Amino acid sequence: MDNFEDNCVENKRGTIKQQPESQAVEWFQIWSDFLIKSPFNHAEKTENSTKIMQDILEAATQGDSCISLNLEDVEALNGLVIHENDVSSQNIAPFVHDNQYLYLYRYWALEHVLCQQVQRLKNQKVSAISLNKYHDLLEDTYQKKALEMVAENGFSIITGGPGTGKTYTLARIIAVLNQEISDIRIAMAAPTGKAAQRMKEALQKSFEDKKLQDLLSDDLKRLTPITIHRLLGLGNSHQPRFHEKQTLPYDVIVVDEASMLDLNLAKMLFAAIPDHARLILLGDANQLASVDVGSVLADLQQVESFKDNFVNLVTSRRFKEGALIGEMAKFIQQSHDHQSKDSILDAFHQTVVQPTQLAEIVLSKGMQDQVNLEYLPSELSNQSDLTAYYDKLMLGYSSYIKALQQYLESDDPDLLVNSIVQTFDDYRILTAIRHGAFGLAQINHQIEQRVLAQLNIMKQSDWYVGRPVMMTYNDYQLGLSNGDIGICFKQIKDGKTQFNVYFPSLEKWVLATRLPKSIETAFALTIHKSQGSEFTHTAVVLDQAAQTLLSKELLYTAITRAKAAVSLLADSASLIQALTVKTSRRSGIQNKLNKI
C-alpha cells in the first residue's frame, strides 16, 4: 500500500463499486473459496463461512478494518480464526476475533501495534513549558487551549474546519517551542506533496506576523514540510529508514492533513516517534478518510481518555458570517433525517444558492465568495448535449490561457513560470469518478482539446506548453511522489529545444521524456486527489454515474478546497445523495484504547 501516499480512493474502493455488482460478488467469491481450501483450512466448507469471508473482504474495500460478528457465527470459520488472546508468533490465522469484531489478520495486527504506539506517545513525559511570556500571542479561547495542550503534552491533536486557524495556531506554537527548547529539531510533514507545499506557504504567511519576529530563527523560517513517506525514508524497498529501533532525529514532529492517515502509515509514523518528542496532528475529521483501511484521526478524537490531548478549533476566519461557501459547509454537516428529498433541495436553495446557469467568475483580491449551481438534465443523449457543459467548465481556465499566451509570445518566457503556476492554481475541476462522460479521463480530454485550440498549438507526442501533469505513483529515482503536480514548459538547453516539467512543490525541473507514461493530465482532479490542496475557484461535478460514491464527506472536501468561489454542476439526485449520506468506518481503535 506504499503507493497510496495520495488519497486516491477511486483506484481502490471505487473500482469495486463501479463494477457491475455481479463482478464484485464474483471477486469476493474467488477469494473466499481460496481461503477455504487447503492448506489454510481442512474443515468442511459452509455457506455461512463463505458469506462471512465475503463480508470482511468487502468491508476492507470500504475502508473498514473489521466487521461486527458474535462468537457463535465465528465458529463457522473453524480453523481459519483465532482469538486475540491466542495470537502469537507461533499461532496466527487469516482471521482474528477481538471482542465483538472480526478482522483480517493484517488489519488486526496494524490496529494492535498502532494502539500500543498511541498509548506510548500519550503517556510519555515531556518537559512542560511555561507560557507566562506568551499570553498575547493568541486571543481565541480554543487556540490558546491548543497552545497550552502542546506545552504540557507529548501527543496533541488539533482539528478544525477550513479557516479556523490551524496553521495560524501552529505557527505560534512552533515559535514558542523554538524559544523554550534549546537546539530544537523540528520536522513538518503531510501525506502528499501538494499538502506539504500548501503547509509551507501557509506557515510562511503566518511567520510574517510582527508578534512572531523576535521568536523566529532563520532555521525556522527556512523549515520546509515534506511528505510523510520522505520523512520516514520510505523507498523502493517499502521499508522505512526510521522505525521503532531507529527513531526520527527530531524533538517536534508536526503532521498536517492527518485525516488522510491510514492504519499502515500511521503505525509506521507513530512507531518512529522518539520517546522524548512531541507529536502534533492537525486535520479536519469531517473530510474524507484515508484511501486505505482506517480513519485514524476520527477514531483518536473520539477516545474519551484522550480529551486532554485534543482541541477542536471552531471559529472560522476564512469564511465571514453568512459567506456562501461557509454556509454550504455548515449545511452539509447538518442532519437531514426525516426530510423529503424535495425539502432538502429547497432548503439548500434558500440557504446557499438558487440553481441557474454556470457562468464565468472573475477572480479578484478580497472578493466576496460566490457559489453557482446548475443542474444537469436527467438524460444527456449525445455528445452535442455535453459540449455546452465542457465549455462552461473551461471558463475557469480563461486566465490560465491568457498567461500561457503571454509565455508563448515572450522574449524571456522563463520569467513568467512562477506567475503561470500561480494562475493555474486559481482554478481546478473536481469530479467524483474516473470514467464516464463527466469522469476524470473525459473531462481532462475535453479541457485539453480546448486549451490546444485556444492556444493554436499541437501536441508533440503527449507534450505541449501548459500541460499540467500528476504523478500516479512514487518514483524514488526521480524524487517524485504520488500526487505531485507539475506544468510543462518549452525551454532551450545546450542549444536544443525541449519540454521540461516544473514541480513547484519541490521547486524541481524534470525532463518530460524522463517522466513515466502513466503520468496523468491534471486540468481536473478527483475529489480524493484534491485533498490537501486549495484553489481560489473550484468547479465540482456530480453526475448521475457518481451517485453511489457520493457522501457528505466527499462534497464537504470538494467545496472546502475553494477559497473564494464554487461552481457546482450536479445531477439533482446525486446532490441529494451527497447532502444526506454520511459514511463511517468500522474500527476497534476506540475500544482498544479505552481498555488500555
N, C-alpha and C positions, 0 to 999 in steps of 0.2 A: 504493500500500500504506500510505498515511499514516493511514488509519483503523484500522489494526491496532495501535494503541497498547496495547491489552489483548491478552492471549493467548487468542484466540478461534478456535482451530483448527477448531472444529466448523463454522464458516461457510465455510471454505476447503477443507481436505482432507477433512473429514468429509462434506461434501456430496457429493463424488465417491464416497466409499466407501459411503455409504448408498444411493446409486442402484443400480438393477439393473446388473449387470456389462455387459450389452449397451448400456445408455445411456452408461456411461463409455467403452466402446470406441468408440461412435459419435462421442462428443465428440472424442476423440483423432484419429479418422479424419478428421473435418471439418477440423481444424487442420492435420494433415499434408498433406492434399490441397491446402489453401490455400497452404501454403508451397511446394509442388512447382510450382505454376503460375507463369506469367509475371506480374509482372516479376521475381519472386525467382529463378526458375531457368528455364533454357531447355533443360536436359538432359532426357533421357527418364526418365520415372518408372519406378522399380523397386520390387519388393516389399520388398527389403531396406531401401531408403531410407525407405519408409513406416514399416516396423517400428521403425527407429532413432528416427525423429521421434516416434512414439507413445511409445516408451520414455522419451525425455527429457522429454516433456510430462507423462507420468505421474509421473516422478521428482520433478518440480518440485512437484506436488501433495502429495508425501510429505515435502517439506522438503529434498530433495537439491538441491545446486547443480549436480551433474553426474552422468554415468554413465561407467562404465569402457568404453572402446572402443579397439581397436587400429587401427593405421594402415590396414591392409587393408580393414577394414569402413568406415572413414571415407571412403574413396574412393567409396563408393556414393552419398554426398551431393553429389558433383560440385561445382558452383559455389556450393553453399549453405554451405560450410565453409571457413575459413581457419585456419592455424596461428598459435599465439600470437606467434611472432616476426614475423609479417607484419601484425599488427594495427596500423592507423594511422588517422588521421582521414580519409584518402582510401581506405582499404582495410578495409572491415568486411563482415560477413556474418551471417546469422541464427544460425550456429553457429561455435564456436571449439574447436579441438582443442589441448589443452595437456597435454603429456606423455602419459599414458595416459587422460586424461579428455576427454569431450565435454561442452561447455556450450552453453546458450543464451547469446547474446552478452551480454545484460543481466547474467546472474549471473557470467559470466567477468569482466566489467568491474568489478562490485562487489567480487568477491574480489581482483582485481588491485590496485585502489586501496586496499582495506582493508588488505591485507598491507603495502603501502608505508607506510601511516599507522602501522600497528602497529610496524613496524621503526623508523620515525622516533621514535616515543614511547619505544621500548626504548633507543635509542641516545642520546636527549637527555640532556644533563648538567644535574643539579640540585645545589644546594648541599647537601653532606652535613651531617647534624645529629648533634651529639654527644648521646649518651643517658646520660652519666655520672650525671646528676641524677635519672634516671627508672627505675632498676633495680627499684625496689619497686612500680612500677605494675602489673606483670603477673607472675604466678607460673608459669602454664602455659608449657611449653617452646615450643610451636608459636605461641602468642600472642606471646611475646617475639620469636620469629623474624619474625613479621609486622610488628611494630613496627620491628625492625632493617631489614627489607626496604624499608619505606616511607621510612625515614630516609635511605637510600642511593640509592634509585632513583626515576626519574620515572614508571615504569609498574609497577604492582603488582596481583596477583590474589590475593584471599583467598577460599578456598572452605571449605565445611564443612556438615555435616548440621544438622538442627534442634537448637538448644540448645548448639551448640559454641562459642558466644560471639563470633560475627562482629560483632554490633553492640557488645557489651561491649568487644571489642578495638578496634573503630573509634573508640569514644568516647575511649579513651586515646590512640590515635594522633592524633586531631584535637586533643586537649588539648595534646599535646606540640608539634605543629606550630604551634598557636596561640601558644605561648610562645616558640618559637625563630625564627619568621619574622615580621619586623616588618610591620605593616599588611597582614596576610594576608587574602586574599579567598577564601572557601570557598563552593563550591556543592555541594549534595547533590540527587540525583535518583534516580528509579526509573521503570520502564516504565509503571506505572499509578498512578492517583490513590490507590487503596487501598494499594498498596505504599508509596507516599510517606508516607501517613498513618501506617502501621504503623512505618515507619522513624523518623518523628518521635517517636512515642510511646516506642519502644524507646530512642532516643537520650536523650530527656528523663529516662527512668528511670535510665539509666546515668550521666547527668550528676549525679545526686543523691549519688553516691559521695563520701564525705568526702575521700578521697585526691585528688579532682579539683578541689575547690573553689578552691584557690589558682591553678589552671591555666586556669580558665574565665573568659572575659569575658562581659559582658552580651550582646554581639552574638552570641557563640557559643551562648549559652543560648536565644536567640531564633531561631536559624537554622532555617528551615523547608524541608524537602525538597519538591521539585516533580517533575512528570513530565519525562521527557527531552524530550518534544515542547515543553513550555513553556520548558525550559532553552534549547533551540535556537531558539526563536522560530518554530516551525512554525505557520503559519496557513492561511487559505483558499487561498493560492497554492501550498501544499505545498512551498514553497521556504524553507529555514531562514534566519533572520536572521543566524545565526552559522555561519561556514563556514571553509574554508581561508584565504580572503583577509581575513576579518573574524572573528578567533577570539574565543572566550569570554573575558570580562574577569576571570578567576579564576586563583589560584595553586594551588588544590587542587580537583579535581572528583571526587566520590565517586558511584559508581553502584551501587545495591543491586539485587538480583534480576537479576543480569547474565545468568543463563541464558535470560532472555526476549529477549535482544538478537538480532535477525535481521541479515542481511548489510547491508541498506539502512540501517537505523537505526544500526548500529554504524559503518558507513562515514561517515555524516553526523556522528555524535558524535566519532569519533576525528579526523576532519579539522578539527573546530572547537577541538581542544585546543591551546593555545599552546605554543610550544617550551619555555618556562620552567616549565610547570605540572606538577604531579603528578596522574596519573590512577590512581584506586583502584577496582577492580572487586570487588564482593562477590557471592557467589551459591552455589548448590548445583547442581553439574552433574548430579546424579542426578535432578533434577526434569525436568519437561517442557521441551523446547527451545522455541524461538520458534514463533509461528504461521506466519510467513512463512519463506522459504528460509533455511537456515543454522542452525548450532549453534555460535556464535562462542565462547562460554565454554568448552565442552567441547573444541573444537579447540585453543584457545590453551593450555590447561593441559596438553596432550599434546605440545607442541613442545619438543624436547629443549633447544634453545638458550635457552629461557625458564625454566629451572629456578630461576635466581636471582631471578626475578620472580614466583614462585608459592609460596604456602604453603597447605596444607590443614589446617584445624583438625580434630582427631579426638575430643577429649574432650567428650562431651555432658553438660551440666549441666541441661538441661531434663528429660531422662528419666533417673531414677536407675537404677542397675544392676538389671536384671530387670523394669523398668517395661514394661507390656504394649505401649504404643504404640512405644516404642523397640525392643522385641523384634520387633514386626511390621515395623518399618522395616529392621532387620537381616535378617530372613527374606526380605523382598522382594529385597534386594540379593544374596542368596546365589544361586549357580548350582544349578539342579536338573536338570542334564543327566543322562540315563540313569536317571531315576527315573520310575516309573509315575505316572499321574495320581492313583490312589488313595493311593499312598505319599506324594505331595506334600501332599495334603489331610490325611492322618493326621498328618504331621509338623507342619503348620500348626496343627492342633487341639491337639497335645501342647505345642507351643512357645508358641502365642499364646492361642488361645481355642477352647473347645468350642462347637459350634453349639447354640443354644437358641431362645428367642423374644425378639424385641426388646421391651424394657420401658423405662419412663421412668427417666431417670438424673437424680438430684437433684444439682445442682452446688453445691459449697461451696469456700470458700477453703482451699487446701492439701490438697484431696482427692487420694487416690491415683488414678492413671489407671485407666480402665475401658475394656474392649473387649467389645462384644456382637456376636454373629454369628447371623443367621438366614438359612437357605437358602430361596429361592423354589422352589415346586414346578415341575416340568418343564413343566407346562401350566396355564395360567390361562384358564378357559373363558369367563368373563363378568365384567361389571362388579362384581357382588356378591363375586366372589372377590378383587377388587382392593381393595375398600373397607377391609378389615381392615388392609391394608398401608399405605394412605394414612393411616389413623387412627394407626398406630404411628409413622409419620414425623411426624405432627402433635404427638406427645407432647413433643418437644423445644421447642416453642413455648409451653408452658404458662406459663412465667414472663413471656414477652412479652405474652401475652393478659392476665395479671393487671396488668401495668404499663399497658397500654392502657386497661383498665377504670378504673384509678385516674385516668388522664388525663381520660377522658370524664366522670368524676364530680367532678373537682377544680374548686374555685372559682378557682384560679390555675394552669391547666394548663401554662403556659409554663415554670414552674419544674421540670417533670418531663421536659422534652425530652431533656436530656443523659442522664438515667438510662434512658430508653426506648431511646435509641441504644445505650447500653452493654449493655442486656439483649438487644436484637436481635442484637448481635454475639457473644452467648454461644453461638448455635446457627445452623447452616446445613446445608441438604440439598445434597449434591453428586451430580451424575449425569454420565455419560459422553456422553450423546447429547441431541439436542434434541427428537426426535419419538418417538412410541410411548407405550405405557402408563406407562412409567417414564422418559420423556424429560422435558426441561426444561419444555415447554409444559404438559403434562398434570399434572405434579407441582405446578407453580405454581397451576394452575387449581384443583386439588383442595384444596390448602392454603388458598388464598384463600376458597373456599366455606366451609371450616371456621372460618376466622377471622371471617368475617362472621356466621356462625351463632352462634358463641360470644359475640361482642360485641353481637349483636342489632342490627346496623346494616345499612343498604343502601348500595350504591354510588350515587354521584351522577355520572352519566356514567361515567368509568373510575376515579373517585377516592373514597377513604374514609380515615378516620383509621387510621394504622398501615400503609398500603400502602407496602412497600419497592419502590423502582424503580431500574433501572440504565440508564445511557446506553449506546447501542449504536454511537455514532459521536461524533467530535469536533465540538462546536458552539462555534465560536470567538466567536460573538456573545454567547452565554450564559456563556462561560468554563468550559464543562464538557467533560470528556474521555470517550472511550470507556471504559467500565468504572466510572465514578464512580457511587456508590450513595447514594441519599437516601431519607428517610422522610417520608411525607405527614402533615401535621397541619392541623387546622382552627383558623384564627385570625381575630380581628376587627381589621380595618384600616379606619380612617376610617368607623367605624360599620357596615361591611359584613363579613359572614362569608365567608371564602374559604379555599380549600385552598392551602397553601404547602408546598413540599418543602424539607427541610433536608438539605444535603450536608455531613456532618461533616468529611470530608477537606479541604474548602475553607472550613469554617465559614461557609457561604453559604446564604441562603434564595432560592428561586426560585418565583414564582407557578406553580401546577400547570398552568394553561392555557397558559403560555408554553413548556412542555416539548414536545418533538416527539412525534407519535403513535407513533413507533417505539420509544419507551421501554418497557422490559420490567419486569414484576413480578419480584421477586428474593427470594422465600422460598427458592427453590432456584437454584443456580448450576451451570453446567457446571464440571467439574473444571479445565478450562483457564482459565476466567474467575476461579476462586478463587485462582489462583497469585498470590503476593504478599500474601495475606490470612491471618489467623489467627483461629480461633474456639475457644472453650472446648470445645465439643462439635460434632462433625460426624457427620452420617448420610451414608453413602456407598452409592449404589445402583448395582449392576452387574447388569443383567438380560441375558437372552439376546440381545436385539436389539443390545446394545452389544459383543458378543463380539469382532467383527472389529476394533474400535477399541482394544481393551484392551492394556495393556503394563505392564511393571514401573514405568516412569516415571510412568504415569498413576496407578496405585494408590499409589505412593510419595508423589506430590504430594498426592493426596487425603487420605491418613491423616496426613500431617505438617502439614496445616492445623489439626489438633486439638491443643490444649494439654493436655487432661485426659481426653477421652472420645471414643470412636469407636463408632458403631453401623453395622454392615456388613450390608446387605440384598443378598444376592447369589445369582445362579444359580451352581451349583457349577462347571459347565463354564466360565463366564465368569471365575470366581475363579481357576481353574487357568490360564487364558489370561493373566490379569493377573499371576500369580506366575511365569510361565515365559518370556514373550516380552519380549525386550529389543530396543529399537529403536536403530538408529544411523544417522546421516545421512552420506551421501557428500559429501565436500568435498575441495578441493585446497589448503586453507589450510595444513595441516601441511607438505605438500610444498613449497609456495611459500616459506614462511618458513624452512624448513630449507635451501633453495637460496640464499637471500639472504645 
